[in-house]
Amino acid sequence: MTTREDVLKQLGRELEKFYNNAPRGKAILRLEYFVIKNSKKIMSNEIKPIELLKAANLESKNISGEINRALKLSQYVEITKEM
C-alpha cells in the first residue's frame, strides 16, 4: 500500500526535475501543468502546496499560489497533450 508520504516524496522528486529542467521562462507553466496533471493525487492525499514545494526542494520559491490556482483550474481542464 502506498502511503501519503510515499506519494508526497514521489511527486516532490518529479516536480523538482520538471521545474528545474524547464526551458527559460517556462518554469511556472511547467509547474501548473504538473499540478493539473497530478491534481487527483495531490487532492486525494490532502497534500498542501507548501508540503509539495518542500518535497521538491522548491520551498524558497514563492509559488504556492500558483499551485493553488492550478488545483482550482484542474477541475475545468483536461490535459490532452504531454509536455
Buried (B, 14 or more C-beta within 10 A) or exposed (E): EEEEEEBBEBBBEBBBEBBEEBEEEEBBEBBBBBBBBBBEBBEEBEBEBEBBBEBBBBBEBEBBEBBEBBBEEBEEEEEEEEE
